[in-house]
Amino acid sequence: MNSIKNFFSVCLLAGLGLGITSCGDDNNIIETGGNDGTTPITSNFAGAVYAMSNGSGQIDGNVQGNNWVVAYGRNTDGTLDLIDKYNTGGQGGDFDGGEGLDPLISAYALSKTVDNQFLLAVNAGSNSISTFSIDQDAYSLTLADTESTNGIGPNSIAHTDQLGPDGVNGLIYVSNINREEFAGQGEPSQQGSLMGYWLLNDGSLQAIDGSWRALANRPSAVQFSPNGDYLVVSSINAGSATLASNDQNEIVVYTVNQDGSLSLEPTAGATSTLREDGTGRNDGRNLPSAIGFQIVGDNYVVVTEAREFQPDGTPPAFPALQDGSVSTWQITAGGQLRPIDLDVASGINNTGRTACWLDFNEDESAFFVSNALEAGLASYSFDNGRIELLNQTAAQGVGATGNTTDPAAAFGTTQGWIDLWISDDGEYLYQLHGFGGTIGVYRIDGTNLELVEEVNGDLPTNNVQGIVAL
């Protein structure tokens, strides 16, 4: 089995008259499953949770069949009631090597607008993105538009409401895993792209001329800074010895122009661990594969780092995984990056190898990191970019047991905790399991977590990607 696949399946492993492709009727609702009339759709929910299937089973190559989103009403005690299932108008995709734990190796495959009016989804198998309008009373969904992303395998989508003329809800950017010139190559060599759109007030998308940008790496997530001035992109294969670009930046920063386009080149790039190239050493530390990140406060960028590529940039066998980490930078004037805390480990002696996703508590004094292979959540403190690991097992599920140096044994036992999202009121954390199609519900008490319930039966048992909580 290809070693790079072993790891990545763990964390892995200008007019405004665009037409709406689907609106208003029930054609976007999945016929099988969904609300059967026994669960009332009311305005009594405290919020909602949405999770994405990323397809319905492999049908051809990377294509995983019709994609859909499951909508749940969130009760005041954090528990979930199924509302319905909704087709995205596109197809899911598998880009992790086939194990199905983390098929897009990304964060924010499912996202939302700042005002909670629209849900945003990627369709990796059909190279498109979809927008849904969110019913502000019942939290049901209506498909508004589906558009091409001008790349291969869209895997992350971001929104800012800081830009846009009248009739526009804001600006959206999507990352694509790969480009045509690298289509025949695997994860270590892939180089992706970015594409921008105006999100109109009716939920339709207008592609922005001149917004497409080529990337030097395979992207894993995109996010705007809080003020909308910058777009940050993280990468899973920074420093790979097979990259044609020879790029080592795990994150790059673009400035965002008033017309919705980006700077032609990144204004800055950074990594916490440079490749060992014969001129210096990195103390034997594997290179960071940056997956999820957030930009909080005064433009602090907080990045999770799984560590798979060996110090010289070659992909190791499964046993060579090291403890993951979190690193922080601050975006300064002109879009530069100032390092703050780098390579703060998420475990000890290979007990936290796959730190891949994170979310902050309500006052941004702490955040939680999901470790896929270990199926657990770690808690960190946060103070103006300074971080400290508080508890490696703030929550713990069923992680890999037995021979964890063997991919088959590891994948056969772990629940594979992947994406997570904290509710808007800051009271509950929703953790998506990569295996089992389960959502774990946790009550937040400071940096402590209490399991409330686990919800399953509405998502596939693998190949899921993306969760959002309102």
C-alpha positions as CSV (number, residue, x, y, z in Angstrom):
1,M,0.0,0.0,0.0
2,N,1.3,3.4,-0.9
3,S,2.7,5.0,2.3
4,I,1.5,8.5,1.5
5,K,-2.0,7.1,1.2
6,N,-1.7,5.4,4.5
7,F,-1.2,8.7,6.3
8,F,-3.5,10.9,4.4
9,S,-6.4,8.5,4.8
10,V,-5.9,8.9,8.6
11,C,-5.8,12.6,8.7
12,L,-6.9,12.9,6.2
13,L,-5.9,9.6,8.0
14,A,-19.2,41.0,-14.2
15,G,-23.3,41.3,-14.4
16,L,-25.3,40.1,-11.4
17,G,-27.9,38.3,-13.5
18,L,-26.7,34.7,-12.9
19,G,-29.6,32.2,-12.9
20,I,-30.4,29.9,-10.0
21,T,-30.0,26.3,-10.9
22,S,-32.5,24.9,-8.4
23,C,-34.9,26.8,-6.1
24,G,-38.0,26.6,-4.1
25,D,-39.3,23.1,-4.7
26,D,-38.7,19.7,-3.1
27,N,-36.6,18.3,-5.9
28,N,-33.5,18.8,-3.8
29,I,-34.7,16.6,-0.9
30,I,-33.3,13.1,-0.7
31,E,-36.2,10.6,-1.3
32,T,-34.8,8.0,1.0
33,G,-34.7,9.0,4.6
34,G,-35.2,12.4,5.9
35,N,-38.1,13.8,7.9
36,D,-40.9,11.3,8.0
37,G,-43.4,13.6,9.6
38,T,-42.8,12.4,13.1
39,T,-40.3,15.1,13.9
40,P,-41.9,18.5,13.6
41,I,-40.0,21.2,11.9
42,T,-40.5,24.1,14.3
43,S,-38.9,27.3,15.3
44,N,-38.1,26.0,18.7
45,F,-34.6,24.8,17.9
46,A,-31.8,26.7,19.5
47,G,-29.7,26.2,16.3
48,A,-28.8,23.6,13.8
49,V,-26.1,21.1,12.8
50,Y,-25.3,20.2,9.2
51,A,-23.1,17.3,8.0
52,M,-22.1,16.1,4.6
53,S,-22.1,12.7,3.0
54,N,-19.4,13.3,0.3
55,G,-21.2,10.9,-1.9
56,S,-23.1,7.6,-1.9
57,G,-20.5,5.0,-2.9
58,Q,-17.8,4.9,-5.5
59,I,-19.0,4.8,-9.1
60,D,-16.0,5.8,-11.2
61,G,-12.4,6.6,-10.2
62,N,-12.5,9.4,-7.6
63,V,-16.3,9.9,-8.0
64,Q,-18.4,8.8,-5.1
65,G,-21.9,9.4,-6.4
66,N,-24.6,11.9,-5.4
67,N,-23.6,14.1,-2.6
68,W,-26.0,15.3,0.2
69,V,-26.3,17.2,3.4
70,V,-28.0,16.1,6.5
71,A,-29.8,18.8,8.6
72,Y,-30.5,18.5,12.3
73,G,-32.3,20.8,14.6
74,R,-30.2,21.6,17.7
75,N,-32.1,21.5,21.0
76,T,-31.3,23.6,24.0
77,D,-29.6,20.6,25.7
78,G,-27.4,20.1,22.6
79,T,-29.2,17.0,21.4
80,L,-30.1,16.7,17.7
81,D,-33.4,16.0,15.8
82,L,-33.3,15.0,12.2
83,I,-34.9,17.6,9.9
84,D,-34.1,16.2,6.4
85,K,-31.5,15.3,3.9
86,Y,-30.8,17.5,0.9
87,N,-29.0,16.8,-2.5
88,T,-26.2,19.2,-3.2
89,G,-26.7,18.9,-7.0
90,G,-23.2,17.4,-7.3
91,Q,-21.1,14.3,-6.5
92,G,-18.7,13.5,-3.7
93,G,-15.2,12.4,-4.3
94,D,-12.4,10.3,-2.8
95,F,-8.9,11.8,-2.8
96,D,-7.3,10.1,0.2
97,G,-6.2,6.8,-1.4
98,G,-9.4,4.8,-0.8
99,E,-9.7,4.1,2.9
100,G,-12.5,6.6,3.3
101,L,-11.6,8.1,6.7
102,D,-10.8,11.6,5.5
103,P,-11.6,11.5,1.8
104,L,-10.7,15.1,0.9
105,I,-7.9,15.6,3.5
106,S,-9.3,19.0,4.3
107,A,-11.2,21.3,6.7
108,Y,-14.3,23.4,5.8
109,A,-15.6,21.1,3.0
110,L,-18.9,22.3,4.5
111,S,-19.1,25.9,5.7
112,K,-21.5,28.8,6.2
113,T,-21.8,32.5,5.7
114,V,-21.1,34.8,8.5
115,D,-24.8,35.8,8.9
116,N,-26.0,32.1,8.9
117,Q,-28.1,32.8,5.8
118,F,-26.3,30.3,3.5
119,L,-24.7,26.9,3.8
120,L,-21.7,26.3,1.4
121,A,-20.6,22.8,0.2
122,V,-18.0,21.3,-2.1
123,N,-18.7,18.5,-4.6
124,A,-15.3,17.0,-5.0
125,G,-16.4,14.3,-7.5
126,S,-18.0,16.8,-9.9
127,N,-15.6,19.7,-9.4
128,S,-18.4,22.1,-8.2
129,I,-19.6,24.0,-5.2
130,S,-23.2,24.4,-4.0
131,T,-25.0,27.0,-2.0
132,F,-28.1,26.4,0.2
133,S,-30.3,29.1,1.7
134,I,-31.0,28.3,5.4
135,D,-34.5,28.8,6.7
136,Q,-34.0,31.1,9.7
137,D,-37.0,29.6,11.6
138,A,-36.9,25.9,10.8
139,Y,-33.2,25.5,9.7
140,S,-34.3,23.5,6.6
141,L,-32.4,24.0,3.4
142,T,-33.1,25.0,-0.2
143,L,-30.6,24.5,-2.9
144,A,-29.8,27.8,-4.5
145,D,-27.0,27.2,-7.0
146,T,-24.2,24.8,-8.1
147,E,-21.2,26.1,-10.1
148,S,-17.9,24.8,-11.5
149,T,-14.7,25.4,-9.5
150,N,-12.3,25.4,-12.5
151,G,-10.1,22.8,-10.9
152,I,-10.0,19.2,-9.8
153,G,-11.4,18.1,-6.4
154,P,-12.7,21.2,-4.5
155,N,-12.2,20.5,-0.8
156,S,-12.5,23.7,1.2
157,I,-14.7,26.8,1.0
158,A,-14.6,30.2,2.8
159,H,-16.8,33.3,3.0
160,T,-16.3,36.9,4.1
161,D,-19.0,39.6,4.3
162,Q,-16.5,42.4,4.3
163,L,-16.5,42.9,0.5
164,G,-19.1,43.2,-2.3
165,P,-21.3,45.7,-4.1
166,D,-25.1,46.1,-3.6
167,G,-26.9,42.8,-4.1
168,V,-24.0,40.8,-2.9
169,N,-23.9,38.8,0.4
170,G,-20.1,38.6,0.3
171,L,-17.1,36.9,-1.2
172,I,-16.4,33.2,-1.5
173,Y,-13.2,31.4,-2.3
174,V,-12.8,27.6,-2.9
175,S,-9.6,25.5,-3.0
176,N,-9.1,22.7,-5.5
177,I,-6.9,19.8,-4.7
178,N,-5.2,19.5,-8.1
179,R,-4.8,20.9,-11.6
180,E,-4.9,19.2,-15.0
181,E,-1.1,19.2,-15.4
182,F,-0.7,17.2,-12.3
183,A,-3.8,15.0,-12.7
184,G,-1.8,11.7,-13.1
185,Q,0.3,12.3,-9.9
186,G,-0.4,11.3,-6.3
187,E,-0.7,13.4,-3.2
188,P,3.0,14.2,-2.7
189,S,3.2,15.9,-6.1
190,Q,-0.2,17.5,-6.4
191,Q,-0.6,21.3,-6.9
192,G,-4.0,22.9,-6.7
193,S,-5.8,26.2,-7.3
194,L,-8.1,28.8,-5.9
195,M,-11.3,30.3,-7.4
196,G,-13.4,33.3,-6.3
197,Y,-17.1,34.1,-6.5
198,W,-19.5,36.8,-5.4
199,L,-22.3,35.3,-3.4
200,L,-25.5,37.2,-4.4
201,N,-28.3,37.9,-2.0
202,D,-30.5,35.2,-3.6
203,G,-27.8,32.5,-2.9
204,S,-26.5,32.3,-6.5
205,L,-22.8,32.5,-7.4
206,Q,-21.1,34.8,-9.8
207,A,-17.5,33.7,-10.8
208,I,-15.1,36.6,-10.5
209,D,-13.0,37.3,-13.7
210,G,-9.3,37.0,-13.0
211,S,-9.7,35.4,-9.5
212,W,-8.2,32.0,-10.4
213,R,-4.8,31.4,-8.8
214,A,-2.4,28.4,-9.1
215,L,-1.0,27.0,-5.9
216,A,2.4,25.6,-5.3
217,N,1.0,22.8,-3.1
218,R,-2.0,20.6,-2.5
219,P,-4.3,22.8,-0.4
220,S,-6.2,21.5,2.6
221,A,-8.2,24.6,3.8
222,V,-8.9,28.2,3.0
223,Q,-10.0,30.9,5.5
224,F,-10.4,34.7,5.4
225,S,-9.0,37.0,8.1
226,P,-11.7,38.5,10.3
227,N,-11.4,41.9,8.5
228,G,-11.5,40.2,5.0
229,D,-8.2,41.7,4.0
230,Y,-6.4,38.4,3.6
231,L,-7.0,34.9,2.5
232,V,-4.9,32.1,4.0
233,V,-4.3,28.7,2.5
234,S,-2.9,25.6,4.2
235,S,-1.1,22.7,2.6
236,I,-0.7,19.0,3.3
237,N,2.4,18.4,1.2
238,A,4.7,21.3,1.9
239,G,8.3,20.3,1.6
240,S,7.5,17.1,-0.3
241,A,10.6,16.0,-2.2
242,T,8.5,15.3,-5.3
243,L,6.8,18.7,-5.6
244,A,7.7,20.4,-8.9
245,S,7.4,23.8,-7.2
246,N,9.9,22.7,-4.4
247,D,7.7,24.8,-2.1
248,Q,8.0,24.4,1.7
249,N,5.3,26.8,2.9
250,E,2.6,25.0,5.0
251,I,0.6,28.3,4.9
252,V,0.5,31.2,2.4
253,V,-1.2,34.6,2.6
254,Y,-2.9,36.5,-0.2
255,T,-4.2,40.0,0.0
256,V,-7.8,40.4,-1.1
257,N,-8.6,43.2,-3.5
258,Q,-11.7,45.3,-3.6
259,D,-12.8,43.7,-6.9
260,G,-12.7,40.3,-5.2
261,S,-9.5,39.1,-6.8
262,L,-6.3,38.2,-4.9
263,S,-2.8,39.4,-5.1
264,L,-1.1,37.7,-8.0
265,E,1.3,35.9,-5.7
266,P,1.3,35.2,-1.9
267,T,2.5,38.1,0.2
268,A,4.0,35.7,2.6
269,G,4.5,32.0,3.4
270,A,5.7,30.1,6.4
271,T,6.4,26.7,7.8
272,S,7.2,25.6,11.3
273,T,9.8,23.0,10.2
274,L,12.1,23.3,7.2
275,R,13.2,20.3,5.2
276,E,16.6,18.8,6.0
277,D,18.6,19.5,2.9
278,G,22.2,18.8,3.9
279,T,23.0,22.3,4.9
280,G,21.2,22.1,8.3
281,R,19.2,19.8,10.5
282,N,15.7,19.9,11.8
283,D,16.3,17.6,14.8
284,G,14.7,14.7,13.0
285,R,11.3,16.3,13.0
286,N,8.9,15.2,10.3
287,L,7.5,18.0,8.1
288,P,4.1,19.5,8.9
289,S,1.0,18.6,6.9
290,A,-1.2,21.5,7.8
291,I,-4.9,20.6,7.7
292,G,-7.4,22.8,9.7
293,F,-6.7,26.3,10.9
294,Q,-8.5,29.4,12.2
295,I,-7.7,33.1,12.1
296,V,-8.8,34.7,15.4
297,G,-8.4,38.0,17.3
298,D,-5.8,40.3,15.9
299,N,-5.2,38.1,12.8
300,Y,-3.6,35.2,14.7
301,V,-3.4,32.1,12.5
302,V,-3.6,28.9,14.5
303,V,-2.7,25.8,12.4
304,T,-3.0,22.1,13.2
305,E,-0.1,20.0,11.9
306,A,0.0,16.2,11.2
307,R,3.5,15.1,10.6
308,E,4.1,12.4,8.0
309,F,6.7,13.4,5.4
310,Q,10.2,12.5,6.7
311,P,12.7,15.3,7.4
312,D,14.1,15.0,3.9
313,G,10.7,15.4,2.3
314,T,10.1,11.7,1.4
315,P,6.9,10.0,2.6
316,P,7.6,7.3,5.2
317,A,5.9,4.0,5.9
318,F,3.0,4.1,8.4
319,P,5.2,3.5,11.5
320,A,7.2,6.7,10.9
321,L,4.3,9.0,11.9
322,Q,5.2,11.4,14.7
323,D,3.2,13.3,17.2
324,G,1.2,16.1,15.5
325,S,1.4,19.7,16.7
326,V,-0.1,23.2,16.5
327,S,1.7,26.3,15.4
328,T,0.8,30.0,15.4
329,W,1.6,33.1,13.4
330,Q,0.3,36.6,13.2
331,I,-0.6,38.3,9.9
332,T,1.1,41.7,10.2
333,A,0.8,44.9,8.0
334,G,1.2,44.1,4.3
335,G,0.3,40.5,4.8
336,Q,3.5,39.3,6.4
337,L,3.7,36.4,8.9
338,R,5.2,36.8,12.3
339,P,5.9,33.4,14.0
340,I,4.8,33.1,17.6
341,D,4.6,29.5,18.9
342,L,5.8,26.7,16.6
343,D,5.5,22.9,16.8
344,V,3.6,22.7,20.1
345,A,3.1,18.9,20.3
346,S,-0.4,17.4,20.5
347,G,0.9,14.2,22.2
348,I,3.8,12.5,23.9
349,N,5.7,9.6,22.4
350,N,3.3,9.1,19.5
351,T,0.1,9.4,21.4
352,G,-1.3,12.4,19.3
353,R,-0.1,11.6,15.8
354,T,-2.9,13.1,13.7
355,A,-3.8,16.6,14.8
356,C,-5.9,17.8,11.9
357,W,-8.9,20.0,12.9
358,L,-9.7,22.6,15.5
359,D,-12.3,25.1,16.8
360,F,-12.2,27.8,19.4
361,N,-14.4,28.3,22.5
362,E,-16.6,31.4,22.7
363,D,-14.2,33.9,24.2
364,E,-11.2,32.5,22.2
365,S,-9.3,31.7,25.3
366,A,-8.9,28.0,24.4
367,F,-9.4,25.7,21.5
368,F,-9.9,22.0,20.9
369,V,-7.9,19.8,18.4
370,S,-9.3,16.6,16.9
371,N,-6.8,13.7,16.4
372,A,-8.1,11.3,13.8
373,L,-6.2,8.1,14.5
374,E,-6.4,8.5,18.3
375,A,-10.1,9.4,18.1
376,G,-9.8,12.1,20.7
377,L,-9.9,15.8,21.4
378,A,-7.1,17.8,22.9
379,S,-7.5,21.1,24.6
380,Y,-5.1,24.1,24.3
381,S,-5.0,27.5,26.0
382,F,-4.7,30.6,23.8
383,D,-3.4,34.1,24.7
384,N,-2.5,36.5,21.9
385,G,-1.1,33.7,19.8
386,R,0.7,31.9,22.7
387,I,-0.6,28.4,23.2
388,E,-0.1,25.5,25.6
389,L,-1.4,21.9,25.5
390,L,-3.7,21.5,28.5
391,N,-5.2,18.1,28.2
392,Q,-4.4,15.6,25.5
393,T,-7.6,13.7,26.1
394,A,-10.3,16.3,26.9
395,A,-12.5,13.8,25.1
396,Q,-11.7,10.3,24.1
397,G,-13.4,7.8,21.8
398,V,-12.3,4.5,20.4
399,G,-8.9,5.0,18.9
400,A,-6.6,2.7,17.0
401,T,-5.8,-0.4,19.1
402,G,-3.5,-3.4,18.6
403,N,-0.9,-3.0,15.9
404,T,-1.1,0.7,15.1
405,T,1.9,0.5,12.9
406,D,-0.2,-1.5,10.4
407,P,-2.7,0.7,8.5
408,A,-5.3,-2.1,8.2
409,A,-5.2,-2.8,11.9
410,A,-5.4,0.9,12.8
411,F,-8.3,1.7,10.4
412,G,-10.1,-1.4,11.5
413,T,-10.4,-0.2,15.1
414,T,-10.5,3.6,15.2
415,Q,-13.6,5.7,15.0
416,G,-11.5,8.2,13.2
417,W,-12.5,11.6,14.6
418,I,-12.3,14.2,11.8
419,D,-14.1,17.6,11.4
420,L,-15.6,19.4,14.4
421,W,-17.6,22.6,14.9
422,I,-18.7,24.5,18.1
423,S,-22.2,25.9,18.1
424,D,-22.7,29.7,17.8
425,D,-23.6,30.0,21.5
426,G,-20.4,28.3,22.5
427,E,-22.1,25.6,24.6
428,Y,-21.7,22.5,22.5
429,L,-19.1,20.8,20.3
430,Y,-20.1,18.6,17.5
431,Q,-17.5,16.0,16.4
432,L,-17.8,14.0,13.2
433,H,-16.6,10.5,13.1
434,G,-14.9,9.4,9.8
435,F,-15.9,5.8,10.4
436,G,-19.4,5.0,11.5
437,G,-21.1,8.2,10.2
438,T,-21.6,9.3,13.7
439,I,-21.8,12.8,15.3
440,G,-20.6,13.1,18.9
441,V,-22.3,15.8,21.0
442,Y,-20.2,17.4,23.8
443,R,-21.2,20.0,26.4
444,I,-18.4,22.5,26.9
445,D,-17.5,23.6,30.4
446,G,-14.4,25.8,30.1
447,T,-11.8,23.4,28.6
448,N,-13.7,20.3,29.8
449,L,-16.0,18.3,27.6
450,E,-18.9,16.1,28.6
451,L,-20.5,13.6,26.2
452,V,-24.2,14.3,25.7
453,E,-25.1,11.8,23.0
454,E,-23.9,10.1,19.8
455,V,-26.1,10.4,16.7
456,N,-25.8,7.9,13.8
457,G,-27.8,6.3,11.0
458,D,-28.2,9.3,8.7
459,L,-24.7,9.4,7.1
460,P,-22.6,6.8,5.3
461,T,-20.4,4.7,7.6
462,N,-17.3,6.1,5.9
463,N,-16.3,8.8,3.3
464,V,-18.0,11.6,5.1
465,Q,-16.6,15.1,5.2
466,G,-17.7,18.4,6.7
467,I,-19.8,19.6,9.6
468,V,-21.2,23.0,10.6
469,A,-23.0,24.0,13.8
470,L,-25.2,27.1,14.2
